[in-house]
């Protein structure tokens, strides 16, 4: 079928819990482990999160979607596209402050 993309199901080991990323393990090394990486914030966060809830929802929806799309259930976690999306998300959240 033209234009149809078939993808394999995500690895179950990576999907442990709602919104827990790779089984609840840290997926991005923040500047200070367990703290929101957005400059000027520093709120305590679970290490499986990118940033605190306040800062995450300050990021425009299209950019949040890009972070998730490049994350690929953990397979793209340290790829160039994901790192760039994360960098832009942190910058966008900082700018919203």
N, C-alpha and C positions, 0 to 999 in steps of 0.2 A: 504494500500500500504506500504510495508516494507521500512523503512528508511525515509518515508515521514513525515515531521513535519508540523502540522497545528497550526497556531498561530492566535490569535484573532487580529482584527485590533486595532491599537493604539488609545488611548483616544484622541478625537479631541481637548479637552481642553488643552492637553499637546503640541499640535503642532501649536501654534499660531505664524506664521511667519517663514520665511526661516532661519534655523539654530538658532532659538531662544530658544532651549531647552524647558523647561516647561513653555510655555506661556510668555517667556521673563523674567522670574523671576530667581534670582540667584540660581544656583544649587550646588555650592560648596563654602563654606565660606573661601575665601582667607585670608591670614594673615592681609592684609590691604584691606578692601572692595574697589572695583573699581580700583585695581592695579594688575598687573601681579604678580603671586606668585613665579615666577622663581627668585631665589636669584641673585642679580646683575642687575635685570631689573627694575621692578617697574613702567612700562609704564601704563598709565591710560587705563582701559578697561571697557566695559559694564559689569555689574555684572552678566549678563547671560552667559558670556564667561568663559572658564577655564583659559586661558592665552592670551597674545597678539598674533597677527597673526605671527609675526616674530618667536616667541618661539614655537608656535604650529607647524609650518612647519619645525622646526628644529628637531621635534620628528619623529623618523622613522615611515613610513606609517603603518607597522604592529602594532605598539604600539598605533598609533592614532585610528586604527580600533578597537583595544581592548578596548580603552576608550569608543568609541561609542557603541560597542557591550555590554559592561557591564552597560552602561547608560540606555538602554532599554526604550527610550522615557520617562525617568524620573522615571520609576518604580524601577530601580536599583541604583538610585542616591547616596544613602548613604550606600549601601551594601558593604561588605568586598571586593568583587572582583573589584568593581568600585573604591573604595578608593585606593586599591593597584595599579590599572592601572593608576590612576591619579598621585600617588606618583612616579611611574616609569616614567611617561611622564614628570613630572617636573624635575626629576633627569636627564633624557636624554637630555632635552633642556638645562639644566644648563651645562652638560658635553660638549654640542656642542658649547657653548660660548667659 
